[in-house]
Structures are given as structure tokens and as C-alpha cells.
């Protein structure tokens, strides 16, 4: 399933956890939604934490 539209603009960032460990946080948003997830090195073992539509 395609999630993002190639014709829209998205803002995103990756953050390392301040609590240690191997997990990072990924954030993607535009005017319609925000999505926050965690994952390990190279995107392994992803977990969706929050998806909220406006």
C-alpha cells in the first residue's frame, strides 16, 4: 500500500533516543497528519507509536 503522495511535501526527521539503546524515532508530517515511529538500525523492527489525522 502506498502511504505517501509523490505530489505533496512532507517534513521529517530522525532522532536518537536519549534513553540509550539501539532504537531511534522517526517523525513525518504534513498539513494533514503526523506520524511517529521507532525503529532499530537500518530501519529494522519498526513500530508505529502515533498516527493522527488533522
C-alpha contacts under 8 A as a table, 3 or more apart, distances in Angstrom:
res1	aa1	res2	aa2	distance
2	X	5	X	7.75
4	X	8	X	7.94
5	X	8	X	5.62
6	X	9	X	7.95
9	X	30	X	6.79
10	X	28	X	6.65
10	X	29	X	5.65
10	X	30	X	4.97
11	X	28	X	5.66
11	X	29	X	5.32
11	X	30	X	6.20
12	X	26	X	7.32
12	X	27	X	5.22
12	X	28	X	4.24
12	X	29	X	6.35
13	X	26	X	5.93
13	X	27	X	5.35
13	X	28	X	6.82
14	X	24	X	6.89
14	X	25	X	5.64
14	X	26	X	4.58
14	X	27	X	6.41
15	X	24	X	5.65
15	X	25	X	5.04
15	X	26	X	6.47
16	X	23	X	6.93
16	X	24	X	4.52
16	X	25	X	6.26
17	X	20	X	5.84
17	X	21	X	7.23
17	X	22	X	7.85
17	X	23	X	6.30
17	X	24	X	5.46
17	X	25	X	6.87
20	X	23	X	7.93
22	X	40	X	5.73
22	X	41	X	6.88
23	X	38	X	6.25
23	X	39	X	5.33
23	X	40	X	4.62
23	X	41	X	7.22
24	X	38	X	5.43
24	X	39	X	5.48
24	X	40	X	6.18
24	X	41	X	7.86
25	X	36	X	6.95
25	X	37	X	5.67
25	X	38	X	4.45
25	X	39	X	6.59
26	X	36	X	5.69
26	X	37	X	5.24
26	X	38	X	6.05
26	X	39	X	7.71
27	X	34	X	7.35
27	X	35	X	5.78
27	X	36	X	4.65
27	X	37	X	6.68
28	X	34	X	5.90
28	X	35	X	5.30
28	X	36	X	6.67
29	X	32	X	7.53
29	X	33	X	5.59
29	X	34	X	4.27
29	X	35	X	6.22
30	X	33	X	5.75
30	X	34	X	6.73
31	X	54	X	7.55
32	X	53	X	5.81
32	X	54	X	5.26
33	X	51	X	7.10
33	X	52	X	5.52
33	X	53	X	4.27
33	X	54	X	5.56
34	X	50	X	7.60
34	X	51	X	5.81
34	X	52	X	5.52
34	X	53	X	6.73
35	X	48	X	7.79
35	X	49	X	7.70
35	X	50	X	5.46
35	X	51	X	4.43
35	X	52	X	6.61
36	X	48	X	6.43
36	X	49	X	5.55
36	X	50	X	5.07
36	X	51	X	6.61
37	X	46	X	6.93
37	X	47	X	5.52
37	X	48	X	4.38
37	X	49	X	4.99
37	X	50	X	6.79
38	X	46	X	5.72
38	X	47	X	5.28
38	X	48	X	6.63
38	X	49	X	7.14
39	X	43	X	5.40
39	X	44	X	5.86
39	X	45	X	5.59
39	X	46	X	4.28
39	X	47	X	6.29
40	X	43	X	5.49
40	X	44	X	4.99
40	X	45	X	6.06
40	X	46	X	6.99
41	X	44	X	5.93
43	X	46	X	6.37
48	X	51	X	7.53
